Amino acid sequence: MEKLKILLAEDHRILREGLKRLIDEQPNMEVIGEADNGIAAWQQAQELEPDIVLMDITMPRLNGAEATEKIRELCPNVKVIALTGHRASAYLNEVLKAGASGYVLKQAAIDELIDAIHTVSRGGTYIDSASRESLVHSPLDDRVYKGESQGKPLSQREIQVLSLVANGYTNKEIANELSISVKTVETHKANSMQKLDLKSRAEVVDYARFRGWT
């Protein structure tokens, strides 16, 4: 039986090594490459032509959604499964829009990840059980919040920052999570709040609830 070829895109070496070991233990799967940033992920996907890329969402140099979009553009036959530590639906919506075929929390059991790989390899879409409810309650719809009528959509990075703010992360924690500087976090937060006409953290939380991010 020909094995499924997997590319691991994960910047944390310990987690990447653990995933490699678990996947290589499967009789019909093998890890053929590893990437520790978003740019390396799409470059290796183009070079190695894996069946599936396991993509960490918060990758340095190019985030997971951006890398996914690049892979789907350059390698349409390569499927992407997003890996994340966050249940916020903003991340789920973002990677699905970018072209991911699966979404699995890092906290999930290995059996669920293996199920996701099998499902996606057969052409299906897999969303882990803990994230399905958030998708149901936050569909990819066109609802408009009061401040959005100004016609200034948030960038992907602004969505990430605002979602983490609403979920209680400090600026320093957000900077560490997204591999950016605290000053850059503050800039994204200020710009997104200005676009949405939000005046306080309480209003940020209200907006996040409206969007299903919390």
Long-range contacts (C-beta under 8 A, 24 or more apart in sequence): 1-27, 1-28, 3-28, 3-29, 3-30, 4-28, 4-29, 4-30, 4-51, 4-52, 4-117, 4-121, 5-30, 5-32, 5-48, 5-49, 5-50, 5-51, 5-52, 6-30, 6-31, 6-32, 6-50, 6-51, 6-52, 6-53, 6-54, 6-117, 7-31, 7-32, 7-33, 7-34, 7-35, 7-41, 7-44, 7-45, 7-48, 7-50, 7-52, 7-53, 7-54, 8-33, 8-34, 8-35, 8-53, 8-54, 9-34, 9-35, 9-36, 9-38, 9-40, 9-41, 9-44, 9-53, 9-54, 9-55, 9-56, 9-59, 9-64, 9-67, 10-34, 10-35, 10-36, 10-54, 10-56, 10-59, 10-83, 11-36, 11-37, 11-56, 11-58, 11-59, 11-60, 11-179, 12-56, 15-106, 19-54, 22-110, 22-113, 23-117, 26-114, 29-114, 29-117, 36-60, 37-61, 37-62, 38-62, 38-63, 38-64, 38-66, 38-67, 38-70, 39-67, 41-67, 41-71, 42-67, 42-70, 42-71, 42-74, 45-71, 45-74, 45-75, 45-78, 46-71, 46-74, 46-75, 49-75, 49-77, 49-78, 50-78, 51-78, 51-79, 51-121, 52-78, 52-79, 52-80, 52-81, 52-117, 52-120, 52-121, 53-78, 53-79, 53-80, 53-81, 54-81, 54-83, 54-113, 54-117, 55-80, 55-81, 55-82, 55-83, 55-95, 55-100, 56-82, 56-83, 56-84, 57-82, 57-83, 57-84, 57-86, 57-91, 57-94, 57-95, 58-84, 58-160, 58-177, 58-178, 58-179, 59-179, 60-179, 61-179, 63-156, 63-157, 63-160, 63-178, 64-95, 65-94, 65-95, 65-97, 65-98, 65-100, 65-156, 66-98, 66-156, 68-95, 68-98, 68-99, 68-100, 69-98, 69-99, 71-99, 72-98, 72-99, 79-120, 79-121, 81-113, 81-116, 81-117, 81-120, 81-126, 86-163, 86-167, 87-130, 87-131, 87-134, 88-134, 88-163, 88-164, 88-167, 88-213, 88-214, 89-131, 89-134, 89-135, 89-137, 89-138, 89-211, 89-212, 89-213, 90-159, 90-160, 90-162, 90-163, 90-208, 90-211, 90-212, 90-213, 91-160, 91-163, 92-127, 92-131, 92-134, 92-135, 93-135, 93-138, 93-140, 94-156, 94-159, 94-160, 96-140, 97-140, 101-125, 101-126, 102-126, 102-127, 103-127, 103-128, 103-131, 104-128, 105-130, 105-131, 134-212, 137-212, 138-211, 138-212, 138-213, 143-210, 145-196, 145-207, 145-210, 145-211, 146-197, 147-195, 147-196, 147-197, 147-198, 147-207, 148-195, 148-196, 150-195, 150-197, 152-195, 153-195, 154-192, 154-195, 154-196, 155-188, 157-188, 158-188, 158-191, 158-192, 158-195, 159-192, 161-185, 161-188, 161-189, 161-192, 162-188, 162-189, 162-192, 162-193, 162-204, 162-207, 162-208, 162-213, 163-208, 163-213, 163-214, 165-189, 165-201, 165-204, 165-208, 166-204, 166-205, 166-207, 166-208, 166-209, 166-213, 166-214, 167-208, 167-213, 167-214
